Amino acid sequence: QVQLVESGGGLVQAGGSLRLSCAASGLTFSTYDMGWFRQAPGKEREFVTGIRRSGGGTYYDDSVKGRFTISRDNAKNTVYLQMNVLKPEDTAVYFCAARYGSSRSMTRKEYDFWGQGTQVTVSS
């Protein structure tokens, strides 16, 4: 079965950095677009960033542009999220997700598979 396993979360001070990883198995990774979403306490899960299956196209929510970078290694079946200049408002559980589609998507319901999430906490 498909598994997406996130890692790399933790506690960091404002202005710091973290790098999240998401290891995928049970699917042909190079044929799936990948995305990162996050969910803060009491809030809806929201789109953060996505990357096309070839790795050639990336897109970001305005709240993280210039601070976060998504990348993927299709040989390792892994997608990454480099997070710099972290802010307290970035505190959330971060989820990676996989989507088999022909165009970019920022919509949660259009993603087919999800990981369990990893907690990121940014202290002020």
Disulfide bonds with the S-S distance in Angstrom:
Cys22-Cys96 1.92
